[in-house]
C-alpha cells in the first residue's frame, strides 16, 4: 500500500507545480491517470484478497451466511473477478501509453510508464497469480507452509512494486528538471 501513497504525492505535485510547459504537465497528468487506474484496480484486488484471507483464517475456514451458502466461495469468485479486472486494466493502460505522443520527441515519460506497467504486469502474472492459487486452496490443503509462502509472496510483491514506484518517481524528477520544472520534495 506504500506505493499508492507515492502516487498521491505525485498527484499533489502535478497539481501544485508551476507550468513552464503545459504540454509537459498535461503528459505527466495523463501518465498519472493511467497509472492511477492500475493502482486503484490493484487496491480492489488487495482488499478482496484480505477479505478472503480473513475468512480463511477463521477457525472453521468457512462462514455460512443466513441462506446456508458458503460465503468463502463467493468471496474467492469475487477475488478471481478482481484479478481478471486488474489484468485487463494493465492491458488497457499499456495500450493508452502506446497510443500516447511523446513530449517534444522526448520518449522518457512513455518509457517510464512502460517500465512501471511492465513491472505491474510481471507482479500480476507471477506473485498475484501465486497468491490466487494459495488462497483458493481448500482449508485442508492450506498449511502453515502455504501460509508462509503467502506471507513471503506478499512481501515480495510489495517490495517489487515499491521499487517500481521509487524508480519511476526518481526518473520523473530527472525528466522534470530537464524540462525546467523543479519537483517538490515530499514532506
Secondary structure, DSSP 8 states (H G I E B T S, - for coil): -HHHHHHHHHHHHHHHS--S-HHHHHHHHHHHHHHHHHHHHHHHHHHHHHHHHHHHTSSSS--B-TTS-BHHHHHHHHHHHHHHHHHHHHHHHHHHHHT---BTTB-HHHHHHHHHHHHHHHHIIIIIHHHHHHHTS-GGG--HHHHHHHHHHHHHHHHHHHHHHHHHHHHHHHHHHHTT-------
